[in-house]
């Protein structure tokens, strides 16, 4: 069932500004350059908000787990861009060894190419969520009809292959535009970004990747954090391994040492 669309603060301001500009031009046509300038600045701000993955000005956006989950000492490991037939099975083994649960934001096209692997993710107790059907770099430049088709196709693919309908969506690279939130509302999807990301698609240093998630400039990892890693498109270590395979055990050991429990995003829903 669709959920109610709750426009973000910036959407409300933009709507009011457009209405005021139209009324102003109708009353004083000579003021159109000022109105056009204000609208251009507003559109620039809308674009900037879409380029900030953790921004909530365009609509609801999970950057941390709800307070109830944080109070239980839970964190979320989220793993993007798979399933990858070489890396994902090894990631699953690591998670099993540490008795940890994770959320895999999967690409619909890859789910259809590797259906048994996608089903194995679910069978091992993890969650599969929507990361679009094709993971295109131009995702944030598309209009509402295209977004609805792209995200809806991934919903159908994952539901058909895995037997469950995703409840969360993560935009490719976290980039989006004002058209996305209404589409997600119609599909009953919640946008989720992250608290900490490892930049592990371009950094093959496992120590640096693990350090960014466990500490880094934002301070020590704490309950309620949402961590981002990649099984697909992962950078390679000097030995040629996907960096997640060396960084993930260190992150999981850090969670255990801090008394934090890795859970799926769905588990954290109040």
C-alpha positions, 0 to 999 in steps of 0.5 A: 500500500502507498504511504502518505507523501510528506514533502520536505521543508525545502519543497514547501518553501519552493512551492510558496516561492513559485506561487509568490513569484507568479503573483508578483509578476501578475501584479508588477510585470516589470519585477520579472527579473527579480522573480526569475532570479529568485526561482533560479536560486531556488532551483539551485538549492533544490539541486544541491539538496539532491547532491547531498545524500544525507540531506532530509530537505527533500523528504524523509531520509534515514541517516541513523536508526530510530531511537528505539533501535539505538537504545537497544545498542543496535547498528546497521551494516548496509552493503551495496551494488550486489549481488556479486557472484565472487564477493557476496558469498564470501561476505555471507560467510564472514557475517555467519562467522560473526553471527551478524545480520546485514542489509543488502541494497541490491541492483535488480538487474543483478538479482535477475542474473544471479537469482540463487545468490539473491535467495541465499542472502535472504535464506541466511537471515539478511535483508534485500532492499531496493537499489534501483534496477540498473544503477545508472549514473544519470539516476538523479537527472531523470523525471518522475515517470522514469524513476517510477519505472526504474524503482518499480522494476527493481521492486518487482524483480526482488519480490519475484526472485526473493519472495519479499517486497523491499521496504527501503530504497537507496539511490545510486551514489545517494544522489537524487532529485525532488521527484524521488520522494513522491515515487517512493511514497507511492511504492511504500519505500523509505529512503535510507542513506547512512551515518558513515561510509567507507568510500570502499569503491575507490579506496583499497586500503582495508585499514583505512576503510575499517577506520572510517567506519569505526572512528574517523572524523565523526568520532567513535562508532555508536549505537544507531549508526548506519554503515555503508560498504560495497560487495559490488564495485568494491575497490581491490587491495594490493593483493587483488581482493575486494577490500570489503573482505578484509575490512568487514572482519575488523568492523565486526570485531569492533562492533563486538568490542563496543557491545553493538549488535548489527541488525537489518534496517527492517528489524529496526523499524519501530 
